C-alpha cells in the first residue's frame, strides 16, 4: 500500500499535486554516480551502522544525521543527507557526488543560493540477487512509510506517493518468482512491485489511479536500470480492459476507514469491498496457470465466520491460499491508522472526533475486528478448486515465493490422489523438520509429539505415535502402505485398520509441507 492507489474514491479525489517531477533523461548517468559513491543498501549500512540504519525504518532520522556528520562531506554522506534526510547540501559538495548540473536540469535537485535541495526521496534498495536498485518517492516518504504525513505541511488528502515499507517488502517476498511473459502491478505506487516483476517478466504493466505514482514508477525503473513498463492510469482493472496476465500483484489501499482522506491507503469503498472486488475480478485477468497475489484487510463481523467471508471472494476457476497474519480489534485498528495520518498530533478535540467516526463506522457494520493477511490465487479451471483459508500469526522465513509454488503443487498432488493412490505413493521428510516431545519431566511417554519446520512457513503440528514414526522413516524408498504395514507389525495392530485410518494424517502432513511426494525410480517398489 506504499503510495498505491487503485480505485477512485468517492467525494475527496485525493488533491493530486501538480508539482512537476524529475525527468529520467539522465537517469543512467545519475545511477552511475550513486553507485560510484557507494549509495547502496550495503553502503548505507557501512556508513550509518546497524542501529542508525534500523532507525530509518522507524522514521527516526536523528541517528543517521549524527552518523553523516561523522562521515564528513564525502559523496556518500552528502547523498544520504540530500536524498534520505531532506537536508540541503552545499553546491560544491553535491558537485563532488553527482552530475549536479544534469540533476538540476532534470529536476532531481533545486538550487537556492550556494545550496541544493533534493526534490524527491531516493532510497537504495537491494534486489533479490544482490542488485542495486533505487526507489523514488515523495520527499519524506523514503524511510519508515507515511510516518504521519499529515504533519509535514501537506493537505490531508494529498495523493502522496510513499517509498519502501513493511507491506511492500512483505508482498515482494511472498510473490512467486518464475519467468513469465506478462505481469501486472495494480496500484503501483512508487513502483516497487513493478521493479521486482521486471526482473523475471518479459513485459510489465503498472497501473495507478494517481498519475504522479506512474511517474514515480517511471523514475524508479529508470534509476534502477530496469526496462520500461507500460504505465496506465485508472481504477482497478479498468485501465487494462480484457487483458490477461501470468502474474498480478497488488498492495492496494486496503484500509477500512470512514472516508477516503488519504489516497495512498484509503480505497474509497465501504468496508472491505475494495479487497473483495479486487480478488473477485482478478480471476478473469489471469492466464491459465497464472498467479494473483495481494495484501488485504477483511472485516470480522458479528455472527459471521471470517473464513467463510474471504472464501466467498475466490473467483470461479481459481485455487486460493489465504493466510491471516494478524487481527486487531476495532480500537487498535483505528488508533493505528490515526497515528499513520498524524492525527494523534492534531487538536485533541479533532482527534476525538475522527476516532469516533471510525468507531461509528465499525458499529454500523457490526465489525468487531479487522484481519490482515495474504491472498494468493492460481488460475487452474479445476472442477474441484482447492481453497485453503487459515490463520498463521507466527514468524516465517522470507522470501516465501518458492513456498507458495510448493503449496499449490502439493494441492495438485492431493487432488489427483485418492486414499488408495496415497498409500501407493512414496514420500520424503522435508528438510529441516525436527521432532519435539512434550510432557512432564521424567514421564515415560510424552503427552504429545510435535513436528516443526525450520524453513518457509515454519509450521508446527501435533502428531500421534504412528504419525511421528511414519514421518521419521519417509526417505522415498518405501511406499506409504509398506511403511504402515511395518508400523502395524511393530505395534501389533491390524494393518488393514491402520491403512484405513492413516491416509487423512498423511494428507495433512503433505498439505502442510512436512512430507514431499517423490516420483521416479524411488517408486519401483509395489505398495
C-alpha positions as CSV (number, residue, x, y, z in Angstrom):
1,X,0.0,0.0,0.0
2,X,3.1,2.3,-0.1
3,X,1.7,5.2,-2.1
4,X,-0.5,2.9,-4.2
5,X,-3.9,3.9,-5.4
6,X,-6.1,1.6,-7.4
7,X,-9.6,2.9,-7.2
8,X,-11.2,6.3,-7.4
9,X,-12.5,7.4,-4.0
10,X,-15.9,9.0,-3.5
11,X,-16.1,12.7,-2.7
12,X,-12.4,13.6,-2.0
13,X,-10.4,12.8,-5.0
14,X,-7.1,13.0,-3.2
15,X,-6.0,16.5,-4.0
16,X,-3.3,15.4,-6.6
17,X,-0.3,17.7,-6.5
18,X,0.6,19.4,-9.7
19,X,4.3,19.7,-8.7
20,X,6.4,18.6,-11.6
21,X,8.6,15.5,-11.1
22,X,12.2,14.9,-12.3
23,X,12.9,13.8,-15.9
24,X,14.5,10.4,-16.3
25,X,16.6,11.7,-19.3
26,X,19.9,11.4,-17.5
27,X,18.9,8.6,-15.1
28,X,21.7,6.3,-16.3
29,X,24.3,9.0,-15.6
30,X,22.9,9.7,-12.2
31,X,22.7,6.0,-11.4
32,X,26.4,5.6,-12.2
33,X,27.3,8.4,-9.8
34,X,25.2,7.0,-7.0
35,X,26.8,3.6,-7.4
36,X,30.3,5.1,-7.6
37,X,29.7,6.9,-4.3
38,X,28.5,3.7,-2.6
39,X,25.0,5.0,-2.2
40,X,23.6,1.4,-2.0
41,X,21.9,-0.7,0.7
42,X,25.3,-2.1,1.8
43,X,26.9,1.3,1.6
44,X,24.3,2.8,3.9
45,X,24.8,0.1,6.4
46,X,28.5,0.6,6.4
47,X,28.2,4.4,6.8
48,X,25.4,4.5,9.3
49,X,25.9,1.4,11.3
50,X,23.2,-1.1,12.2
51,X,21.3,0.9,14.9
52,X,21.0,4.1,12.8
53,X,20.2,2.1,9.7
54,X,17.4,0.3,11.6
55,X,16.1,3.6,13.0
56,X,15.4,4.8,9.5
57,X,12.8,2.1,9.1
58,X,11.1,3.5,12.2
59,X,11.1,7.1,10.7
60,X,13.8,8.1,13.1
61,X,16.5,10.2,11.3
62,X,18.5,11.6,14.2
63,X,20.9,8.7,14.5
64,X,21.5,8.8,10.7
65,X,22.1,12.6,10.8
66,X,24.7,12.1,13.5
67,X,26.4,9.3,11.5
68,X,26.6,11.5,8.4
69,X,28.3,14.3,10.4
70,X,30.9,11.7,11.4
71,X,31.1,10.8,7.7
72,X,32.1,14.3,6.8
73,X,31.4,15.9,3.5
74,X,32.2,12.9,1.3
75,X,30.0,11.9,-1.6
76,X,28.1,9.2,0.3
77,X,27.3,11.3,3.4
78,X,26.2,14.1,1.1
79,X,23.9,11.9,-0.9
80,X,22.3,10.4,2.3
81,X,21.7,13.9,3.7
82,X,20.2,15.1,0.4
83,X,18.0,12.2,-0.7
84,X,17.1,10.4,2.5
85,X,17.3,13.0,5.3
86,X,16.0,16.1,3.4
87,X,19.0,18.2,4.3
88,X,20.4,20.8,2.0
89,X,24.0,20.4,0.8
90,X,26.5,22.9,-0.4
91,X,26.6,23.1,-4.2
92,X,30.3,22.2,-4.2
93,X,29.7,19.1,-2.1
94,X,26.8,18.0,-4.4
95,X,29.1,18.5,-7.4
96,X,31.6,16.1,-5.9
97,X,28.9,13.4,-5.5
98,X,26.8,13.5,-8.7
99,X,26.4,15.3,-12.1
100,X,24.9,18.3,-10.4
101,X,24.0,20.4,-13.4
102,X,22.2,17.4,-15.1
103,X,20.4,16.7,-11.8
104,X,19.4,20.4,-11.6
105,X,18.3,20.5,-15.2
106,X,16.3,17.3,-14.9
107,X,14.7,18.4,-11.7
108,X,16.2,15.9,-9.2
109,X,17.6,18.9,-7.3
110,X,16.7,22.6,-6.9
111,X,19.2,25.3,-6.1
112,X,18.9,28.1,-3.5
113,X,22.0,30.3,-3.5
114,X,25.0,28.1,-2.7
115,X,23.0,25.2,-1.6
116,X,21.0,22.5,-3.4
117,X,17.9,20.6,-2.1
118,X,16.5,17.2,-3.3
119,X,13.0,17.4,-4.9
120,X,12.3,13.7,-4.3
121,X,13.4,10.9,-1.9
122,X,15.7,8.3,-3.4
123,X,16.3,5.2,-1.3
124,X,18.8,2.4,-2.1
125,X,17.1,-1.0,-2.2
126,X,18.7,-4.3,-2.6
127,X,17.3,-6.7,-5.2
128,X,16.8,-10.4,-4.6
129,X,20.1,-11.4,-6.3
130,X,22.2,-8.5,-4.9
131,X,21.1,-5.9,-7.5
132,X,21.5,-2.3,-6.5
133,X,18.1,-0.7,-7.1
134,X,16.6,2.7,-6.1
135,X,13.1,3.6,-5.1
136,X,12.0,7.1,-5.8
137,X,9.1,8.6,-3.8
138,X,7.8,11.9,-2.4
139,X,10.0,13.9,0.0
140,X,9.9,12.5,3.5
141,X,8.5,9.2,2.4
142,X,11.6,7.1,1.6
143,X,12.0,5.9,5.2
144,X,9.5,4.4,7.6
145,X,6.4,4.7,5.4
146,X,4.0,7.5,5.9
147,X,5.1,8.3,9.5
148,X,2.3,10.8,9.9
149,X,2.2,12.6,6.6
150,X,-0.4,14.9,8.0
151,X,2.3,16.7,10.0
152,X,4.5,17.5,7.0
153,X,2.6,20.5,5.8
154,X,0.6,18.6,3.2
155,X,-3.1,18.7,2.8
156,X,-4.5,15.6,4.5
157,X,-5.9,14.3,1.2
158,X,-2.8,14.8,-0.8
159,X,-2.1,11.9,-3.2
160,X,1.3,11.3,-1.6
161,X,3.5,8.5,-3.1
162,X,5.3,6.6,-0.4
163,X,8.6,4.7,-0.7
164,X,9.5,1.3,0.8
165,X,7.6,0.0,3.8
166,X,6.9,-3.3,5.5
167,X,3.9,-4.1,3.5
168,X,5.6,-3.7,0.1
169,X,8.6,-5.8,1.2
170,X,6.2,-8.5,2.5
171,X,4.4,-8.7,-0.8
172,X,7.6,-8.8,-2.7
173,X,8.8,-11.6,-0.5
174,X,5.7,-13.8,-1.0
175,X,5.4,-13.3,-4.7
176,X,6.3,-16.2,-6.9
177,X,9.4,-15.5,-9.0
178,X,9.3,-17.7,-12.1
179,X,9.9,-16.4,-15.6
180,X,6.6,-15.1,-17.1
181,X,5.7,-13.3,-20.3
182,X,3.3,-10.7,-18.7
183,X,3.0,-9.2,-15.2
184,X,0.6,-6.6,-13.9
185,X,1.3,-4.3,-10.9
186,X,-2.1,-2.9,-10.0
187,X,-1.8,0.2,-7.8
188,X,2.0,0.6,-8.4
189,X,2.7,3.5,-6.1
190,X,6.5,4.1,-6.4
191,X,7.0,1.0,-8.5
192,X,8.5,-1.5,-6.0
193,X,6.5,-4.5,-7.3
194,X,6.9,-3.4,-10.9
195,X,10.6,-3.3,-10.3
196,X,10.7,-6.8,-8.9
197,X,8.5,-8.1,-11.7
198,X,10.8,-6.6,-14.4
199,X,13.4,-9.0,-13.1
200,X,11.5,-12.0,-14.3
201,X,8.7,-10.8,-16.7
202,X,9.1,-10.0,-20.4
203,X,6.5,-7.3,-20.2
204,X,5.4,-5.4,-17.1
205,X,2.2,-3.2,-16.9
206,X,1.8,-0.9,-14.0
207,X,-1.4,1.0,-13.1
208,X,-2.5,3.6,-10.6
209,X,-5.4,6.0,-10.2
210,X,-2.8,8.6,-9.2
211,X,-0.9,9.9,-12.3
212,X,2.0,11.0,-10.1
213,X,2.5,7.4,-8.9
214,X,3.0,6.4,-12.5
215,X,5.7,9.0,-13.0
216,X,7.4,7.9,-9.8
217,X,7.4,4.3,-11.1
218,X,9.0,5.5,-14.3
219,X,11.8,7.1,-12.3
220,X,12.2,4.1,-10.0
221,X,12.6,1.8,-13.0
222,X,15.0,4.2,-14.9
223,X,17.2,4.9,-11.9
224,X,17.4,1.1,-11.1
225,X,18.5,0.3,-14.7
226,X,15.3,-1.8,-15.3
227,X,13.3,-2.0,-18.5
228,X,10.5,0.5,-19.0
229,X,7.0,-0.6,-18.1
230,X,3.6,0.0,-19.7
231,X,2.1,2.7,-17.4
232,X,-1.7,3.1,-17.4
233,X,-3.8,5.4,-15.3
234,X,-7.2,4.3,-14.0
235,X,-9.2,2.4,-11.3
236,X,-9.0,-1.3,-10.5
237,X,-8.8,-3.4,-13.7
238,X,-10.4,-0.6,-15.8
239,X,-7.1,0.5,-17.5
240,X,-6.2,-2.9,-18.8
241,X,-9.6,-3.8,-20.3
242,X,-9.8,-7.5,-21.1
243,X,-6.1,-8.2,-21.0
244,X,-4.8,-11.2,-19.1
245,X,-1.5,-11.9,-17.3
246,X,0.7,-14.6,-16.0
247,X,1.2,-12.7,-12.7
248,X,-0.8,-10.0,-11.0
249,X,0.4,-8.3,-7.8
250,X,-1.2,-5.6,-5.8
251,X,-0.5,-3.9,-2.5
252,X,-3.8,-2.0,-2.6
253,X,-5.2,0.9,-0.4
254,X,-6.9,-1.6,1.7
255,X,-7.5,0.4,4.9
256,X,-11.1,0.1,6.1
257,X,-11.8,3.7,7.0
258,X,-14.7,6.2,7.3
259,X,-13.9,8.0,4.1
260,X,-11.1,8.4,1.6
261,X,-8.9,11.1,3.2
262,X,-5.5,9.6,2.0
263,X,-5.3,8.2,-1.5
264,X,-2.3,6.0,-0.7
265,X,-4.2,3.9,1.9
266,X,-8.0,4.5,1.7
267,X,-9.7,2.9,-1.3
268,X,-12.9,4.9,-1.0
269,X,-15.2,1.8,-0.9
270,X,-17.3,0.7,2.0
271,X,-15.7,-1.8,4.5
272,X,-13.6,-4.4,2.8
273,X,-15.3,-4.1,-0.6
274,X,-12.2,-2.9,-2.3
275,X,-10.3,-6.1,-1.4
276,X,-13.3,-8.3,-2.3
277,X,-13.7,-6.6,-5.7
278,X,-10.0,-6.9,-6.5
279,X,-9.9,-10.6,-5.7
280,X,-13.2,-11.4,-7.4
281,X,-12.2,-9.6,-10.6
282,X,-8.7,-11.0,-10.7
283,X,-9.7,-14.4,-12.0
284,X,-10.9,-13.1,-15.3
285,X,-7.5,-11.4,-15.9
286,X,-5.3,-14.5,-15.2
287,X,-3.9,-16.7,-17.9
288,X,-4.2,-20.5,-17.2
289,X,-1.7,-21.3,-14.5
290,X,-1.2,-17.7,-13.7
291,X,-0.9,-16.3,-10.1
292,X,-2.5,-13.2,-8.5
293,X,-1.1,-12.1,-5.1
294,X,-2.5,-9.4,-2.9
295,X,-2.2,-8.0,0.6
296,X,-5.6,-7.1,2.2
297,X,-7.8,-6.4,5.2
298,X,-11.1,-8.1,5.9
299,X,-13.8,-7.5,8.5
300,X,-14.6,-9.8,11.3
301,X,-18.4,-9.3,11.5
302,X,-20.6,-10.4,14.4
303,X,-22.4,-13.7,13.6
304,X,-20.1,-14.5,10.6
305,X,-17.1,-16.7,10.3
306,X,-14.3,-14.7,8.7
307,X,-13.1,-17.8,6.9
308,X,-16.4,-18.0,5.1
309,X,-16.2,-14.3,4.3
310,X,-12.9,-14.3,2.5
311,X,-13.5,-17.8,1.0
312,X,-16.6,-16.3,-0.8
313,X,-14.3,-13.8,-2.6
314,X,-12.4,-16.5,-4.5
315,X,-13.4,-16.3,-8.2
316,X,-14.5,-19.3,-10.2
317,X,-11.7,-21.3,-11.8
318,X,-9.1,-20.4,-9.2
319,X,-7.4,-22.2,-6.4
320,X,-6.6,-20.0,-3.4
321,X,-4.4,-19.8,-0.4
322,X,-5.5,-17.1,2.1
323,X,-3.4,-16.6,5.2
324,X,-4.5,-14.3,8.0
325,X,-1.3,-12.9,9.7
326,X,-2.8,-10.5,12.2
327,X,-6.1,-9.5,13.8
328,X,-6.8,-6.2,15.6
329,X,-9.9,-5.2,17.5
330,X,-11.5,-2.0,16.1
331,X,-9.9,0.3,18.7
332,X,-6.4,-0.9,17.9
333,X,-7.1,-0.7,14.2
334,X,-8.5,2.9,14.4
335,X,-5.5,4.0,16.6
336,X,-3.0,2.5,14.2
337,X,-4.3,4.4,11.2
338,X,-5.0,7.6,13.1
339,X,-1.3,7.6,14.0
340,X,-0.4,6.8,10.5
341,X,-2.0,10.0,9.3
342,X,-0.5,12.1,12.1
343,X,-3.9,12.7,13.7
344,X,-2.6,11.9,17.1
345,X,-0.6,15.2,16.8
346,X,-3.7,17.2,15.9
347,X,-6.0,19.1,18.2
348,X,-7.3,16.7,20.8
349,X,-10.9,17.5,20.0
350,X,-10.3,16.8,16.3
351,X,-8.6,13.6,17.2
352,X,-11.5,12.5,19.3
353,X,-14.0,13.4,16.5
354,X,-12.1,11.3,14.0
355,X,-11.7,8.4,16.4
356,X,-15.5,8.5,17.0
357,X,-16.0,8.4,13.2
358,X,-14.0,5.2,12.9
359,X,-15.9,3.5,15.8
360,X,-19.3,4.7,14.3
361,X,-18.3,3.1,11.0
362,X,-17.4,-0.2,12.6
363,X,-20.5,-0.2,14.9
364,X,-22.8,0.4,11.9
365,X,-21.3,-2.6,10.0
366,X,-21.2,-4.8,13.2
367,X,-17.4,-5.2,12.7
368,X,-15.7,-6.4,15.9
369,X,-12.1,-6.8,14.5
370,X,-10.1,-6.5,11.3
371,X,-7.8,-9.2,9.8
372,X,-4.7,-8.6,7.7
373,X,-3.1,-11.1,5.5
374,X,-2.1,-12.5,2.1
375,X,-4.3,-13.7,-0.7
376,X,-2.9,-15.9,-3.5
377,X,-4.9,-17.1,-6.4
378,X,-3.9,-19.5,-9.1
379,X,-6.0,-20.0,-12.3
380,X,-6.5,-23.7,-12.8
381,X,-10.1,-24.1,-14.0
382,X,-10.1,-27.3,-11.9
383,X,-13.6,-28.8,-11.4
384,X,-12.9,-29.0,-7.7
385,X,-10.8,-26.0,-6.7
386,X,-8.5,-26.0,-3.7
387,X,-9.3,-23.1,-1.3
388,X,-7.2,-23.0,1.9
389,X,-8.1,-20.3,4.4
390,X,-6.0,-20.4,7.5
391,X,-4.6,-18.3,10.4
392,X,-0.8,-18.2,10.8
393,X,0.4,-15.3,13.0
394,X,3.8,-16.9,13.7
395,X,7.2,-16.0,12.3
396,X,8.0,-17.1,8.7
397,X,11.1,-17.2,6.6
398,X,11.1,-14.7,3.8
399,X,11.2,-14.9,0.8
400,X,8.3,-17.3,0.5
401,X,7.7,-17.3,-3.2
402,X,9.1,-20.9,-3.5
403,X,6.9,-22.0,-0.6
404,X,3.8,-20.6,-2.4
405,X,4.7,-22.6,-5.5
406,X,5.2,-25.7,-3.4
407,X,1.9,-25.2,-1.6
408,X,0.0,-25.3,-4.9
409,X,2.0,-28.2,-6.3
410,X,1.0,-30.2,-3.2
411,X,-2.7,-29.2,-3.7
412,X,-2.4,-30.6,-7.3
413,X,-0.9,-33.8,-5.9
414,X,-3.6,-34.3,-3.3
415,X,-6.4,-33.5,-5.7
416,X,-5.1,-36.2,-8.1
417,X,-4.6,-38.9,-5.4
418,X,-7.3,-40.7,-3.5
419,X,-6.5,-42.7,-0.4
420,X,-5.5,-45.8,-2.3
421,X,-3.1,-43.8,-4.5
422,X,-1.8,-42.0,-1.4
423,X,-0.9,-45.4,0.1
424,X,0.9,-46.3,-3.1
425,X,2.9,-43.1,-3.0
426,X,6.4,-42.5,-1.8
427,X,7.3,-39.6,0.4
428,X,10.3,-37.7,1.7
429,X,10.5,-35.9,5.0
430,X,11.1,-32.2,4.2
431,X,14.4,-30.7,5.0
432,X,15.0,-29.2,8.5
433,X,11.9,-30.8,10.1
434,X,12.6,-31.6,13.8
435,X,10.6,-33.6,16.3
436,X,9.7,-32.3,19.8
437,X,8.3,-34.4,22.6
438,X,6.2,-32.6,25.1
439,X,5.3,-34.0,28.5
440,X,6.0,-33.9,32.2
441,X,9.7,-34.2,33.2
442,X,10.6,-37.9,33.9
443,X,7.4,-39.2,32.3
444,X,7.9,-42.5,30.4
445,X,5.8,-41.4,27.4
446,X,5.3,-37.8,26.0
447,X,1.9,-36.2,26.2
448,X,2.2,-35.4,22.5
449,X,4.7,-35.2,19.7
450,X,5.2,-32.1,17.6
451,X,6.8,-31.9,14.2
452,X,8.3,-28.5,13.5
453,X,9.6,-26.9,10.3
454,X,12.6,-24.6,10.4
455,X,12.1,-23.2,6.9
456,X,9.4,-21.5,4.9
457,X,6.2,-21.1,6.9
458,X,7.9,-22.7,10.0
459,X,4.8,-24.7,10.8
460,X,4.3,-26.9,13.8
461,X,1.7,-29.7,14.1
462,X,0.9,-32.4,16.7
463,X,1.1,-36.0,15.5
464,X,0.4,-39.3,17.2
465,X,2.9,-42.1,17.6
466,X,2.1,-43.6,14.2
467,X,2.4,-40.2,12.5
468,X,5.8,-39.5,14.1
469,X,7.1,-42.9,13.3
470,X,5.8,-42.7,9.7
471,X,7.3,-39.3,9.1
472,X,10.6,-40.4,10.6
473,X,11.2,-43.2,8.1
474,X,10.0,-41.4,4.9
475,X,13.1,-41.4,2.8
476,X,11.4,-42.1,-0.5
477,X,12.4,-45.8,-0.7
478,X,9.2,-47.4,0.6
479,X,5.6,-46.8,-0.3
480,X,3.3,-45.3,2.4
481,X,1.5,-48.6,2.6
482,X,4.6,-50.7,3.2
483,X,5.7,-48.3,6.0
484,X,2.3,-48.6,7.7
485,X,2.4,-52.4,7.5
486,X,5.8,-52.3,9.2
487,X,4.5,-50.0,11.9
488,X,1.4,-52.2,12.4
489,X,3.7,-55.2,12.9
490,X,5.8,-53.3,15.5
491,X,2.7,-52.0,17.3
492,X,0.9,-55.3,17.0
493,X,-2.0,-53.6,15.3
494,X,-4.2,-54.8,12.4
495,X,-2.5,-53.5,9.3
496,X,-5.9,-53.1,7.4
497,X,-7.3,-50.9,10.2
498,X,-4.1,-48.8,10.3
499,X,-4.2,-48.4,6.5
500,X,-7.8,-47.2,6.8
501,X,-7.3,-44.6,9.4
502,X,-3.9,-43.1,8.4
503,X,-4.4,-41.5,5.0
504,X,-6.1,-38.5,6.5
505,X,-3.0,-37.8,8.6
506,X,-0.7,-38.4,5.7
507,X,-2.8,-36.0,3.6
508,X,-2.4,-33.3,6.3
509,X,1.4,-33.8,6.6
510,X,1.6,-33.4,2.8
511,X,-0.6,-30.4,2.6
512,X,1.4,-28.6,5.3
513,X,4.7,-29.4,3.7
514,X,6.1,-31.9,6.2
515,X,6.2,-34.6,3.6
516,X,7.1,-34.2,0.0
517,X,5.8,-36.6,-2.7
518,X,8.6,-38.2,-4.7
519,X,8.4,-39.8,-8.1
520,X,10.6,-41.8,-10.5
521,X,12.9,-44.7,-9.5
522,X,12.1,-44.4,-5.9
523,X,8.6,-45.7,-6.6
524,X,9.6,-49.0,-8.2
525,X,8.5,-50.9,-5.1
526,X,4.9,-52.2,-5.0
527,X,2.6,-50.9,-2.3
